[in-house]
Amino acid sequence: MDHDLPRIDGTVAWLRCEQVELVPGGDHTVVLAHVDEAAVTGSASLTYHLRSFHDLGPAAG
């Protein structure tokens, strides 16, 4: 159930969360939330870590 929340077409995952707390984090705010629902498409995911992008698709083997 999507609860009429917006989604971006082509994403590999989504989360529906309940905001718990907003915490100051320097020049931004960190949102702490409880995940109520989640889904993935099975596609490879992409992360950004240490100033570069990484594909977190299934491990070969």
Buried (B, 14 or more C-beta within 10 A) or exposed (E): EEEEEEEEEEEBEBEBEEEEEEEEEEEEEEEEEEEEEEEEEEEEEEEEEEEEEEEEEEEEE
